[in-house]
Amino acid sequence: MNLPSRLDPSHLFKLATKERSDWITPVCLTVLAVIGVFFIYSAQLATGRGQWSQQIVWFSAGAILYLAIALLDYRVWLRWSHWVYLASLLLLVLVLIPGVGSAHMGARRWLDLGPVTFQPAEAAKLGCLIITAAILTGAKIGTVRDSVQTLGKLALAVGVPVLLILAQPDLGSAMVIPPMVFAMLYVSNLSQRFFAAALGGFLLLVGIIALDTWNYSKFLEKNNLSPLSDRGAYEAHSWLPLRDYQRNRVLAFAAPDKVDPMGIGWNQRQSLISVGSGGLTGKGWTEGTQAKLGYLPRGIAHNDFIFSVIAEEKGFLGSITIIGFLGVVLWNGIRIAGLARDRFGMLLAIGVTALTAVHVFVNIAMTIGLLPITGIPLPFISYGGTFVLSCCLLQGLVQSVYRFRRDF
């Protein structure tokens, strides 16, 4: 019996060999995942919670998802790009509906699916990635004037999910999408004038937020309020779509003297103590005191501030090791983008790499005091089911680009 060439066992074996598979990223991701499990255990040792074992389950499921996506020709996503995008929008709408989306501390970010919960913002990242790559693949990019129609489509396609994420509100998830899109535009050879204008717009936005935060601090002083006693009173006085707790985070970063250190600025202050106290080699695994004694809040030590736990227990050398493995993953993503056989594959690999880079930079920067607290987890290290699956799916796309970079 003659099998079609794609179903020939010898051909399938060839696909599974090193010739068709990239082993650099999977090895690094496995090491990062194992490290993450160990330090989630350490961060929760004093509480007796067993979320480290749940993380193993999520990574096991993520490994299967990674393999499935890697074995699927990435060009399929081009044909289904609009459906993937619309599905992600539907999930973002559903989470905002009372009774459907799960509300916690005034935010609706989760869909309750019984034994598990799902965060639609992670699906939105995939949707924005796929639709951006699809639009840019079929568009002619050159000068800004020639690209106006394409830029308009992108602004609408990306702007809608970003606004829906902000409505939850989830500033952290919303802020990681634009840099991904800009990276994909950059490799599409869009005019440098566009990026100069975008940089100017970004600086203007930063200035507006800084002015709004300054007015917020003056409002608190005028009304004899503290950031902790304020219950959204200033929100009615500002046209910016920010919540007062988000302004408090900016205020705690820019003017910590105006913030109660036992309140808004506590998390970052304790994170800095964790990182600084680790020294060169750290205090030893499970020997960190900040998370164990609850100074670094136990509800966030194992996810958003897992890097602080690692820095305290394994010191500068442990921190550099983590950054090194993540750096190899990012470098390899760029390498695979350069090996891609078509524009769509190149854009997918660049988009995933840029998105991962933003997560890595923002998470580590906020733990060492370079950025305000934003609640962005560290890829493959932080605890989180939806986030782990999302990271595995995205990296699976990059592996697919590598595997199908040549004609069969």
C-alpha positions as CSV (number, residue, x, y, z in Angstrom):
1,M,0.0,0.0,0.0
2,N,1.4,3.3,-1.1
3,L,0.9,6.1,1.5
4,P,0.7,9.7,0.6
5,S,4.1,11.3,1.1
6,R,3.0,13.3,4.2
7,L,1.7,10.1,5.8
8,D,4.7,8.0,5.0
9,P,6.2,6.7,8.3
10,S,9.7,7.6,7.2
11,H,8.6,11.1,6.4
12,L,6.9,11.5,9.8
13,F,10.0,10.2,11.5
14,K,12.0,12.8,9.6
15,L,9.7,15.5,10.9
16,A,10.4,14.4,14.5
17,T,14.2,14.5,14.1
18,K,16.5,17.3,14.9
19,E,16.5,18.3,11.2
20,R,12.9,19.5,11.5
21,S,12.8,20.5,15.2
22,D,14.4,23.2,17.2
23,W,15.6,22.0,20.6
24,I,17.0,25.2,22.0
25,T,13.7,26.8,23.1
26,P,12.0,23.6,24.4
27,V,15.1,22.8,26.6
28,C,15.1,26.3,28.0
29,L,11.4,26.3,28.6
30,T,11.6,23.0,30.4
31,V,14.4,24.3,32.7
32,L,12.4,27.5,33.4
33,A,9.3,25.5,34.2
34,V,11.1,23.2,36.6
35,I,12.7,26.3,38.3
36,G,9.3,27.9,38.5
37,V,7.7,24.9,40.3
38,F,10.5,24.8,42.8
39,F,10.2,28.4,43.7
40,I,6.4,28.4,43.8
41,Y,6.8,25.7,46.4
42,S,9.3,27.8,48.3
43,A,7.1,30.9,48.1
44,Q,4.1,29.1,49.6
45,L,6.0,26.9,52.1
46,A,4.7,28.7,55.1
47,T,1.1,28.6,53.9
48,G,1.0,24.9,53.2
49,R,-0.7,25.5,49.9
50,G,0.0,23.0,47.1
51,Q,-0.2,25.2,44.0
52,W,3.2,24.0,43.0
53,S,1.6,20.6,42.2
54,Q,-1.2,22.4,40.2
55,Q,1.5,24.2,38.3
56,I,3.0,20.8,37.3
57,V,-0.5,19.8,35.9
58,W,-0.7,23.1,34.0
59,F,2.8,22.6,32.5
60,S,1.9,19.0,31.6
61,A,-1.2,20.2,29.7
62,G,0.9,23.1,28.3
63,A,3.5,20.6,26.9
64,I,0.8,18.7,25.1
65,L,-0.6,21.9,23.7
66,Y,2.9,23.1,22.7
67,L,3.5,19.8,20.8
68,A,0.0,19.9,19.1
69,I,0.5,23.5,17.9
70,A,4.1,22.8,16.8
71,L,2.9,19.8,14.7
72,L,0.2,22.0,13.0
73,D,1.3,23.9,9.9
74,Y,1.2,27.6,11.1
75,R,-0.3,28.7,7.7
76,V,-3.6,27.2,9.0
77,W,-3.8,30.2,11.4
78,L,-3.8,32.6,8.4
79,R,-6.9,30.9,6.9
80,W,-8.7,31.0,10.3
81,S,-7.3,34.4,11.5
82,H,-10.7,36.2,11.5
83,W,-12.4,33.4,13.4
84,V,-9.7,33.3,16.0
85,Y,-9.9,37.0,16.4
86,L,-13.8,37.1,16.6
87,A,-13.7,34.3,19.2
88,S,-11.3,36.2,21.3
89,L,-13.5,39.3,21.1
90,L,-16.6,37.2,22.1
91,L,-14.7,36.0,25.2
92,L,-13.8,39.6,26.2
93,V,-17.4,40.6,25.9
94,L,-18.7,37.6,27.9
95,V,-16.4,38.3,30.8
96,L,-17.9,41.8,31.2
97,I,-21.4,40.5,31.5
98,P,-22.6,40.3,35.2
99,G,-23.2,36.7,36.2
100,V,-21.0,35.4,33.4
101,G,-17.7,37.0,34.3
102,S,-16.3,36.4,37.7
103,A,-15.9,39.6,39.7
104,H,-13.0,40.0,42.2
105,M,-12.1,43.2,43.9
106,G,-14.1,45.3,41.4
107,A,-12.6,43.7,38.3
108,R,-14.1,41.2,35.9
109,R,-11.2,39.3,34.4
110,W,-12.2,35.6,34.6
111,L,-14.7,33.2,33.2
112,D,-15.7,30.6,35.7
113,L,-15.8,27.2,34.0
114,G,-16.5,25.1,37.1
115,P,-13.3,23.4,38.3
116,V,-11.2,25.9,36.5
117,T,-11.2,29.6,35.5
118,F,-10.2,31.1,32.3
119,Q,-8.8,34.6,31.6
120,P,-10.0,35.9,28.2
121,A,-7.2,38.5,28.0
122,E,-4.8,35.7,27.2
123,A,-6.9,34.6,24.3
124,A,-7.0,38.3,23.2
125,K,-3.2,38.3,22.9
126,L,-3.4,35.4,20.5
127,G,-6.3,37.0,18.6
128,C,-4.3,40.3,18.2
129,L,-1.2,38.4,17.2
130,I,-2.9,36.4,14.5
131,I,-5.0,39.2,13.0
132,T,-2.1,41.6,13.0
133,A,0.1,39.0,11.2
134,A,-2.7,38.3,8.7
135,I,-3.4,42.0,7.9
136,L,0.3,42.8,7.5
137,T,0.9,39.6,5.3
138,G,-1.7,40.8,2.8
139,A,-0.8,44.5,2.9
140,K,1.7,46.7,1.1
141,I,3.8,48.5,3.7
142,G,6.0,51.4,2.8
143,T,5.6,55.1,3.5
144,V,3.0,56.2,6.1
145,R,0.8,57.7,3.4
146,D,0.8,54.4,1.4
147,S,0.1,52.5,4.6
148,V,-2.8,54.6,6.0
149,Q,-5.4,52.0,5.1
150,T,-3.5,49.2,6.7
151,L,-2.7,51.2,9.8
152,G,-6.4,52.1,10.1
153,K,-7.4,48.4,10.0
154,L,-4.8,47.6,12.6
155,A,-5.8,50.4,14.9
156,L,-9.4,49.1,14.8
157,A,-8.5,45.5,15.1
158,V,-6.2,46.0,18.0
159,G,-8.0,48.9,19.6
160,V,-11.2,47.1,20.2
161,P,-9.8,44.2,22.3
162,V,-7.5,46.6,24.2
163,L,-10.4,48.8,25.2
164,L,-12.4,45.7,26.2
165,I,-9.5,44.6,28.4
166,L,-9.2,48.1,29.9
167,A,-12.9,47.9,30.7
168,Q,-12.4,44.8,33.0
169,P,-10.1,46.7,34.1
170,D,-6.7,45.0,33.4
171,L,-4.1,47.6,32.5
172,G,-1.2,45.1,32.6
173,S,-2.7,42.8,29.9
174,A,-3.7,45.8,27.8
175,M,-0.3,47.4,27.8
176,V,1.6,44.4,26.5
177,I,-0.3,44.2,23.2
178,P,0.7,47.5,21.5
179,P,4.5,46.8,21.8
180,M,3.9,43.5,20.1
181,V,2.1,45.2,17.2
182,F,4.8,47.9,16.9
183,A,7.5,45.2,16.7
184,M,5.5,43.5,13.8
185,L,5.1,46.8,12.1
186,Y,8.8,47.5,12.5
187,V,9.9,44.3,10.7
188,S,7.4,45.1,8.0
189,N,9.6,48.0,7.0
190,L,7.1,50.7,7.8
191,S,8.5,54.3,7.4
192,Q,10.6,55.4,10.3
193,R,8.5,58.6,10.5
194,F,5.7,56.5,11.9
195,F,7.7,55.2,14.8
196,A,9.1,58.7,15.5
197,A,5.5,59.9,15.6
198,A,4.5,56.9,17.8
199,L,7.3,57.7,20.2
200,G,6.2,61.2,20.4
201,G,2.6,60.1,21.1
202,F,3.9,57.7,23.8
203,L,5.8,60.4,25.5
204,L,2.8,62.7,25.4
205,L,0.7,59.9,27.0
206,V,3.2,59.4,29.7
207,G,3.1,63.2,30.3
208,I,-0.7,63.2,30.5
209,I,-0.7,60.3,33.0
210,A,2.0,62.1,35.1
211,L,-0.1,65.3,35.1
212,D,-3.2,63.3,36.0
213,T,-1.3,61.6,38.9
214,W,0.0,64.9,40.1
215,N,-3.5,66.3,40.1
216,Y,-4.7,63.2,41.9
217,S,-2.1,63.7,44.7
218,K,-3.2,67.4,45.0
219,F,-6.8,66.2,45.2
220,L,-6.0,63.9,48.1
221,E,-4.2,66.7,49.9
222,K,-7.0,69.2,49.4
223,N,-9.7,66.8,50.7
224,N,-7.5,65.4,53.5
225,L,-7.6,61.9,52.0
226,S,-4.9,59.2,51.8
227,P,-4.5,56.7,48.9
228,L,-5.9,54.0,51.2
229,S,-9.0,56.0,52.3
230,D,-9.8,57.2,48.8
231,R,-12.6,55.1,47.3
232,G,-12.6,56.2,43.7
233,A,-13.5,59.8,44.6
234,Y,-11.1,61.3,42.0
235,E,-12.3,59.1,39.1
236,A,-15.3,61.4,38.5
237,H,-12.9,64.4,38.2
238,S,-10.7,62.8,35.5
239,W,-11.5,61.9,31.9
240,L,-8.7,59.3,31.8
241,P,-10.0,55.7,31.9
242,L,-7.9,54.9,35.0
243,R,-9.0,53.6,38.4
244,D,-7.7,55.3,41.5
245,Y,-5.9,52.1,42.6
246,Q,-3.9,52.3,39.3
247,R,-3.0,56.0,40.0
248,N,-1.9,54.8,43.5
249,R,0.6,52.4,41.9
250,V,2.0,55.2,39.8
251,L,2.1,57.5,42.8
252,A,3.9,54.8,44.9
253,F,6.5,54.5,42.2
254,A,7.0,58.3,41.4
255,A,6.4,59.8,44.9
256,P,6.7,57.1,47.6
257,D,6.8,59.8,50.3
258,K,3.2,60.6,49.5
259,V,2.1,57.0,49.9
260,D,1.6,55.0,53.1
261,P,4.5,52.5,53.0
262,M,2.4,50.0,54.8
263,G,-0.3,50.3,52.2
264,I,0.0,51.1,48.5
265,G,3.9,51.0,48.3
266,W,4.3,48.0,50.5
267,N,4.6,45.3,47.8
268,Q,7.3,47.1,45.9
269,R,9.2,48.0,49.0
270,Q,9.2,44.4,50.2
271,S,10.2,43.2,46.7
272,L,13.2,45.5,46.8
273,I,14.2,44.2,50.2
274,S,13.9,40.6,48.8
275,V,16.0,41.3,45.8
276,G,18.6,43.3,47.7
277,S,19.0,40.9,50.6
278,G,19.9,38.0,48.3
279,G,23.4,39.1,47.7
280,L,25.6,37.2,45.3
281,T,24.4,33.6,46.0
282,G,21.2,34.0,48.0
283,K,20.0,32.7,51.3
284,G,19.3,29.2,50.0
285,W,16.2,27.5,48.6
286,T,13.2,27.7,51.0
287,E,15.3,30.0,53.3
288,G,14.0,33.3,52.1
289,T,12.3,35.3,54.8
290,Q,10.2,37.9,52.9
291,A,7.7,35.5,51.6
292,K,7.9,33.0,54.5
293,L,7.1,35.7,57.1
294,G,4.4,37.3,54.9
295,Y,6.3,40.6,54.3
296,L,6.1,39.9,50.6
297,P,2.3,39.2,50.4
298,R,1.6,35.5,50.1
299,G,-1.2,36.1,47.6
300,I,1.3,37.4,45.0
301,A,4.7,36.0,46.0
302,H,4.2,32.9,43.8
303,N,3.0,34.7,40.7
304,D,3.7,38.4,40.0
305,F,6.7,38.5,42.5
306,I,8.2,35.1,41.9
307,F,11.4,36.8,40.6
308,S,11.8,38.5,44.0
309,V,11.6,35.1,45.7
310,I,14.3,33.7,43.4
311,A,16.5,36.7,43.9
312,E,16.4,36.4,47.6
313,E,17.0,32.7,47.8
314,K,19.5,32.3,44.9
315,G,20.9,35.8,44.8
316,F,22.4,37.7,41.8
317,L,23.7,34.5,40.3
318,G,20.3,32.8,40.4
319,S,18.7,36.0,38.9
320,I,21.1,36.2,36.1
321,T,20.6,32.5,35.3
322,I,16.8,33.1,34.9
323,I,17.4,36.1,32.8
324,G,19.9,34.1,30.7
325,F,17.5,31.3,29.9
326,L,14.8,33.8,29.0
327,G,17.3,35.7,26.9
328,V,18.1,32.6,25.0
329,V,14.4,32.0,24.3
330,L,14.1,35.5,23.0
331,W,17.2,35.3,20.9
332,N,16.1,32.0,19.4
333,G,12.7,33.5,18.5
334,I,14.4,36.2,16.5
335,R,16.6,33.6,14.9
336,I,13.6,31.5,13.8
337,A,11.9,34.6,12.5
338,G,14.9,35.1,10.2
339,L,14.6,31.5,9.0
340,A,10.9,31.7,8.2
341,R,10.0,31.0,4.6
342,D,7.2,33.5,4.4
343,R,6.1,36.8,5.8
344,F,3.3,35.4,7.9
345,G,5.7,33.0,9.7
346,M,8.2,35.7,10.3
347,L,5.6,38.0,11.7
348,L,4.3,35.3,14.0
349,A,7.7,34.6,15.4
350,I,8.5,38.3,15.9
351,G,5.2,38.9,17.5
352,V,5.5,36.1,20.0
353,T,9.1,37.1,20.8
354,A,8.1,40.7,21.4
355,L,5.2,39.8,23.6
356,T,7.4,37.5,25.7
357,A,10.1,40.2,25.9
358,V,7.6,42.8,27.2
359,H,6.4,40.4,29.9
360,V,9.9,39.6,31.0
361,F,11.1,43.2,31.0
362,V,8.0,44.7,32.8
363,N,7.8,41.9,35.4
364,I,11.5,42.1,36.4
365,A,11.6,45.9,36.2
366,M,8.6,46.3,38.6
367,T,10.2,43.9,41.1
368,I,13.4,45.9,41.2
369,G,11.7,49.3,41.3
370,L,12.3,50.5,37.7
371,L,8.5,50.5,36.8
372,P,5.3,50.8,38.8
373,I,3.5,47.6,39.9
374,T,1.4,46.4,37.0
375,G,0.6,42.8,37.8
376,I,2.3,41.2,34.8
377,P,3.5,37.6,35.4
378,L,6.9,36.2,34.4
379,P,6.7,33.7,31.5
380,F,7.1,30.0,32.5
381,I,8.1,31.0,36.1
382,S,5.0,32.6,37.6
383,Y,2.0,30.5,38.8
384,G,-1.1,30.6,36.6
385,G,-3.0,28.1,34.5
386,T,-4.3,30.3,31.7
387,F,-1.1,32.2,31.5
388,V,1.0,28.9,31.3
389,L,-1.2,27.5,28.6
390,S,-1.1,30.8,26.7
391,C,2.8,30.9,26.8
392,C,3.0,27.3,25.7
393,L,0.6,27.9,22.8
394,L,2.5,31.0,21.6
395,Q,5.9,29.3,21.8
396,G,4.4,26.3,19.9
397,L,3.6,28.7,17.1
398,V,7.3,29.7,16.9
399,Q,8.3,26.0,16.8
400,S,5.8,25.5,14.0
401,V,7.4,28.3,12.0
402,Y,10.7,26.5,12.4
403,R,9.4,23.1,11.6
404,F,7.6,24.2,8.4
405,R,10.1,26.7,7.2
406,R,10.9,24.5,4.2
407,D,8.6,22.9,1.6
408,F,7.9,19.2,2.2
